[in-house]
């Protein structure tokens, strides 16, 4: 692998000393014969993003016809022919077209580099990035980006040049104390270089490092062949480290997401079980109250039955002359059966009360288990978040788990009545 190459330049309708104006660069991009003499076998460009070159030229030419700038006296005039109205960025991959055509793996690397470059361009210029095309008829795989300042009534493309913008800001602010014009110019030039270096660094971080490219080439820094090869190996190793780190981060975030979802489900289940336990407890308490009421009713009925049985015997004795008649035996027999039935009802009510208490105890136990599971899931989630934080920032200390939560039931078991 080699080093990164990215270059920016703005153009006006008036051609520069090399004969390059907006008409020329659009003609060259679309591979018109009179602007493609430097290419042995011109071929049409490949559209990568946005609209074609012809559409960009139409948008540009229509915009310059209505663009105006204010002059003294509050008047406005048409923009000058030498004002920069189109901004371009060219980025090239180190692989030659012959290498890319011969090796599918290298083509995939170049395509991935292209995807990262377009994403970086979109981040830099937003909606003003109108087109990105690729040329495959020259020595190296490279792309051209075209940016139009359509949101600016004056159509000034110079604002996209970070170096010129930084230099102009210094010059407009004027000299500081003890500074003459020459010193002011030097300070402005220094700001120009700093801004351009930062622009190159942003491309290096977003595109070159993930693509295994170095920041600078060997000739500019006068490196020997061995030094350059070692730097290429380091760049490739850095690319692999970055890829592994991104994969670890992605896997960690996915795992934390699943853990959060599981914890939320456990918490929801716990809440549902708690609600079910509360309902079961309410049912058990209601059943217990009904059982007690039935017991009291049974006791009262038994007392009434015994009273009635005693008085009925005495009344029958008075009428039958103290004889035990068949009618008296029948009454006693019927009352005896009624008493047995009330005894059975009392026994059944007591059994239902015991079953209701057992159900309530079981519901309390399940609610405690659900709360314990939700608490453990929360601890595990915090531990994983701590691990992911340490992966992203090795200097971040690991988070310690929170205090242990002691779960208590909402009610106590009732004693049997």
C-alpha positions in Angstrom: 0.0 0.0 0.0 1.0 3.6 -0.5 0.1 7.0 0.9 -3.0 9.2 0.8 -3.6 11.7 -2.0 -6.3 14.3 -1.7 -6.3 17.7 -3.3 -8.8 20.7 -3.4 -9.1 23.6 -5.8 -11.7 26.2 -6.8 -12.4 27.6 -10.3 -14.0 30.6 -11.9 -15.6 31.1 -15.2 -12.5 33.0 -16.4 -9.7 30.6 -17.3 -6.5 30.7 -15.2 -2.9 30.8 -16.6 -3.2 27.2 -17.5 -6.4 27.6 -19.4 -8.6 26.1 -16.8 -12.0 27.6 -16.2 -15.3 26.1 -15.1 -16.2 25.1 -18.7 -12.9 23.4 -19.1 -13.1 21.3 -15.9 -16.6 20.2 -16.7 -15.5 19.2 -20.2 -12.5 17.3 -18.9 -14.7 15.5 -16.3 -17.2 14.4 -18.9 -14.3 13.4 -21.2 -15.0 15.7 -24.2 -12.3 15.3 -26.8 -11.0 18.8 -26.8 -10.4 18.6 -23.0 -9.1 15.0 -22.8 -5.9 15.2 -24.8 -3.9 14.0 -21.8 -5.8 10.7 -21.8 -4.7 8.1 -24.4 -8.0 6.3 -24.5 -10.8 8.4 -22.9 -13.8 6.6 -21.5 -17.0 8.1 -19.9 -16.8 8.7 -16.2 -18.6 6.4 -13.7 -21.1 8.2 -11.5 -20.4 7.4 -7.8 -22.7 9.9 -6.0 -25.2 12.6 -6.8 -25.9 13.7 -10.4 -23.9 13.6 -13.6 -21.3 16.2 -14.6 -23.7 17.7 -17.3 -26.4 18.3 -14.6 -23.9 20.0 -12.3 -22.8 22.3 -15.1 -26.4 23.2 -15.8 -27.0 24.0 -12.1 -23.9 26.1 -12.0 -24.5 28.1 -15.2 -28.1 28.8 -14.2 -27.0 30.0 -10.7 -24.3 32.4 -12.0 -26.8 34.2 -14.2 -28.8 35.3 -11.1 -26.0 35.6 -8.6 -25.2 39.1 -7.4 -22.9 40.9 -4.9 -23.5 44.2 -3.1 -21.3 47.2 -3.9 -21.0 50.6 -2.3 -24.1 52.6 -2.1 -26.3 49.5 -1.4 -26.4 48.6 -5.0 -25.9 45.1 -6.4 -24.2 43.9 -9.5 -23.5 40.6 -11.3 -20.6 38.6 -10.0 -17.2 38.9 -11.6 -15.9 36.4 -14.2 -12.9 35.7 -12.1 -14.8 34.9 -8.9 -14.4 31.2 -7.9 -17.8 29.6 -8.3 -17.0 25.9 -8.4 -15.1 23.9 -5.8 -13.5 20.5 -6.6 -11.8 17.8 -4.6 -9.7 15.0 -6.2 -8.7 11.9 -4.3 -6.6 9.1 -5.7 -5.9 5.5 -4.6 -2.3 4.1 -4.6 -3.3 1.0 -6.6 -2.9 1.3 -10.4 -5.8 0.4 -12.7 -3.8 -2.6 -13.9 -3.5 -3.9 -10.4 -7.2 -3.4 -9.6 -8.2 -5.1 -12.8 -6.0 -8.1 -12.2 -6.7 -8.6 -8.5 -10.4 -8.7 -7.2 -9.1 -8.3 -3.6 -7.4 -5.0 -4.5 -10.5 -3.9 -6.3 -12.5 -4.5 -3.1 -10.0 -2.4 -1.2 -10.2 0.4 -3.7 -14.0 0.3 -3.6 -14.0 0.4 0.2 -11.6 3.4 0.1 -13.9 5.1 -2.3 -16.9 4.5 0.0 -15.1 6.0 2.9 -13.9 9.0 0.8 -17.5 9.8 -0.3 -18.7 9.6 3.3 -16.0 12.0 4.3 -16.9 14.4 1.5 -20.5 14.3 2.5 -19.5 15.1 6.1 -17.3 18.0 4.8 -19.8 19.6 2.4 -23.3 18.3 3.1 -25.9 19.0 0.5 -23.5 21.3 -1.4 -21.8 18.1 -2.7 -23.5 17.7 -6.0 -21.5 15.0 -7.8 -18.8 12.4 -7.3 -17.4 10.6 -10.4 -14.7 8.1 -11.0 -12.2 8.0 -13.9 -10.8 4.5 -14.8 -9.0 5.6 -18.0 -5.9 6.9 -16.3 -3.0 5.3 -14.4 -4.7 5.2 -10.9 -8.2 4.7 -9.6 -9.3 8.2 -8.6 -12.5 10.2 -8.1 -13.5 13.9 -8.6 -16.0 15.7 -6.4 -17.9 18.9 -7.4 -19.3 21.3 -4.8 -21.6 24.2 -5.6 -22.3 27.1 -3.1 -25.9 27.4 -4.2 -27.0 28.5 -0.8 -24.9 31.7 -1.1 -26.5 34.4 -3.2 -23.0 35.6 -4.2 -22.0 32.0 -5.2 -18.6 32.2 -3.5 -16.8 28.9 -3.6 -13.7 30.2 -1.7 -15.5 29.6 1.6 -14.9 25.8 1.0 -11.1 26.3 1.0 -10.1 26.0 4.7 -6.6 27.6 4.1 -8.0 30.6 2.4 -10.8 31.0 4.9 -8.3 30.9 7.8 -5.9 33.3 6.2 -8.7 35.8 5.3 -9.9 35.8 8.9 -6.4 36.8 10.1 -6.1 39.5 7.5 -9.5 40.9 8.2 -8.9 41.1 11.9 -5.8 43.2 11.2 -2.4 43.4 13.0 -2.0 42.9 16.7 0.0 45.1 19.0 3.5 45.6 17.7 2.8 43.8 14.4 3.5 45.3 11.0 2.0 44.2 7.7 4.8 41.9 6.9 4.4 40.1 10.3 0.6 40.0 9.8 1.2 38.3 6.4 3.4 35.7 7.9 0.9 35.0 10.7 -1.9 34.7 8.1 0.3 32.3 6.0 0.9 30.2 9.1 -2.8 29.9 9.8 -3.3 28.9 6.1 -0.8 26.0 6.5 -2.3 25.0 9.9 -5.9 24.9 8.4 -4.7 22.8 5.4 -2.8 20.4 7.6 -5.9 19.9 9.7 -8.0 19.3 6.6 -5.5 16.6 5.4 -5.4 15.1 9.0 -9.2 14.8 9.0 -9.0 12.8 5.7 -6.2 10.7 7.1 -8.2 9.8 10.2 -11.5 9.1 8.4 -10.2 7.4 5.2 -6.4 6.7 5.1 -6.0 4.9 8.4 -8.9 2.5 7.9 -7.6 1.9 4.4 -4.1 1.2 5.4 -2.5 4.3 3.9 0.3 6.4 5.3 0.0 10.2 5.9 2.9 11.2 3.6 5.0 9.6 0.9 8.7 8.6 1.0 10.1 11.2 -1.4 8.8 14.2 0.5 10.4 13.0 3.7 13.5 11.5 2.0 13.0 8.0 3.4 15.0 5.0 2.3 13.3 2.1 0.6 13.6 0.0 3.8 12.2 2.9 5.9 9.3 3.3 3.5 8.5 -0.4 3.5 8.6 -0.5 7.3 6.2 2.4 7.4 3.8 0.7 5.0 3.8 -2.4 7.3 3.0 -0.2 10.2 0.2 1.4 8.4 -1.2 -2.0 7.5 -0.9 -3.1 11.1 -2.7 0.1 12.2 -5.5 -0.6 9.8 -6.0 -4.1 11.2 -5.9 -2.8 14.8 -8.6 -0.2 13.9 -10.7 -2.8 12.2 -10.5 -5.1 15.2 -11.3 -2.3 17.6 -14.3 -1.3 15.6 -15.5 -4.9 15.6 -15.0 -5.2 19.3 -16.9 -2.0 19.9 -19.7 -3.1 17.5 -20.0 -6.5 19.2 -19.9 -5.0 22.6 -22.6 -2.5 21.8 -24.7 -5.3 20.2 -24.2 -7.5 23.3 -25.1 -4.6 25.6 -28.2 -4.0 23.5 -29.3 -7.6 23.9 -28.5 -7.5 27.6 -30.6 -4.4 28.0 -33.5 -6.0 26.1 -33.2 -9.1 28.3 -33.1 -7.1 31.5 -36.1 -5.1 30.4 -38.0 -8.3 29.7 -37.0 -9.8 33.0 -38.1 -6.6 34.8 -41.3 -6.6 32.9 -41.8 -10.3 33.8 -41.0 -9.5 37.4 -43.5 -6.7 37.5 -46.1 -8.9 35.9 -45.4 -11.6 38.5 -45.6 -9.1 41.3 -48.9 -7.9 40.0 -50.1 -11.6 39.8 -48.8 -12.2 43.3 -50.7 -9.1 44.6 -53.9 -10.3 42.9 -53.4 -13.9 44.3 -52.9 -12.5 47.7 -56.0 -10.4 47.4 -57.9 -13.5 46.3 -56.5 -15.5 49.2 -57.4 -12.8 51.7 -60.9 -12.7 50.3 -61.2 -16.5 50.4 -60.0 -16.4 54.0 -62.6 -13.8 54.9 -65.3 -15.9 53.3 -64.1 -19.0 55.1 -64.3 -17.1 58.4 -67.7 -15.8 57.6 -68.9 -19.3 56.8 -67.4 -20.7 60.0 -69.2 -18.1 62.0 -72.4 -18.9 60.1 -71.9 -22.6 60.8 -71.4 -22.0 64.5 -74.5 -19.8 64.7 -76.5 -22.4 62.8 -75.3 -25.2 65.0 -76.3 -23.2 68.1 -79.7 -22.5 66.6 -80.1 -26.2 65.6 -79.2 -27.3 69.1 -81.7 -24.9 70.6 -84.4 -25.8 68.1 -83.7 -29.5 68.8 -84.0 -29.1 72.5 -87.3 -27.0 72.4 -88.7 -29.3 69.7 -88.2 -32.3 71.9 -89.9 -30.6 74.9 -92.8 -29.4 72.7 -93.3 -32.9 71.3 -93.2 -34.3 74.8 -95.9 -32.0 75.9 -98.2 -33.0 73.0 -97.4 -36.8 73.0 -97.4 -37.2 76.7 -93.6 -37.6 76.9 -93.8 -40.4 74.3 -91.0 -40.8 71.7 -93.1 -40.7 68.6 -92.0 -41.4 65.0 -92.5 -37.7 64.2 -89.9 -36.8 66.9 -87.4 -39.3 65.6 -87.9 -38.0 62.1 -87.2 -34.4 63.3 -84.1 -35.4 65.2 -82.9 -37.4 62.2 -83.4 -34.4 59.9 -81.7 -32.0 62.3 -78.8 -34.4 62.7 -78.2 -34.5 58.9 -78.3 -30.7 58.7 -75.7 -30.4 61.5 -73.5 -32.8 59.7 -73.7 -30.8 56.5 -72.7 -27.6 58.4 -69.8 -29.5 59.9 -68.7 -30.5 56.3 -69.1 -26.9 55.1 -66.9 -25.7 58.0 -64.2 -28.3 57.1 -64.3 -27.3 53.4 -64.0 -23.6 54.3 -61.0 -24.4 56.4 -59.4 -26.4 53.6 -60.0 -23.5 51.1 -58.4 -21.1 53.5 -55.3 -23.3 53.8 -55.1 -23.6 49.9 -55.4 -19.8 49.6 -52.6 -19.2 52.0 -50.4 -21.7 50.1 -51.1 -19.9 46.8 -50.2 -16.6 48.3 -46.9 -18.0 49.7 -46.1 -19.4 46.2 -46.8 -16.1 44.5 -44.6 -14.3 47.0 -41.8 -16.7 46.3 -42.0 -16.3 42.5 -42.1 -12.5 42.8 -38.9 -12.6 45.0 -37.2 -14.8 42.4 -38.2 -12.5 39.5 -36.8 -9.5 41.4 -33.5 -11.3 42.1 -33.2 -12.2 38.4 -33.8 -8.6 37.3 -31.3 -7.3 39.8 -28.6 -9.8 38.6 -29.3 -8.8 35.0 -28.8 -5.1 35.9 -25.4 -5.9 37.6 -24.3 -7.9 34.5 -25.4 -5.0 32.2 -23.3 -2.5 34.3 -20.3 -4.8 34.2 -20.5 -5.1 30.4 -20.9 -1.3 30.0 -17.7 -1.0 32.2 -15.9 -3.4 29.9 -16.9 -1.5 26.8 -15.9 1.8 28.3 -12.5 0.4 29.1 -12.1 -0.8 25.5 -12.9 2.7 24.1 -10.8 4.5 26.7 -8.1 2.3 28.4 -7.5 5.0 31.1 -11.2 4.8 32.3 -11.3 2.9 35.6 -13.7 -0.1 35.8 -17.0 0.6 37.4 -17.7 -1.3 40.5 -21.1 -2.9 40.9 -23.7 -1.2 43.0 -24.8 -2.3 46.5 -26.7 -5.5 46.8 -30.4 -5.1 46.8 -32.3 -7.0 49.5 -35.8 -7.8 48.3 -38.6 -7.9 50.9 -42.1 -9.2 50.3 -45.0 -6.8 50.4 -47.0 -8.8 52.9 -46.6 -11.4 55.6 -48.0 -14.8 55.7 -51.3 -14.9 57.6 -51.6 -17.4 60.4 -54.3 -20.0 60.1 -57.5 -19.0 61.9 
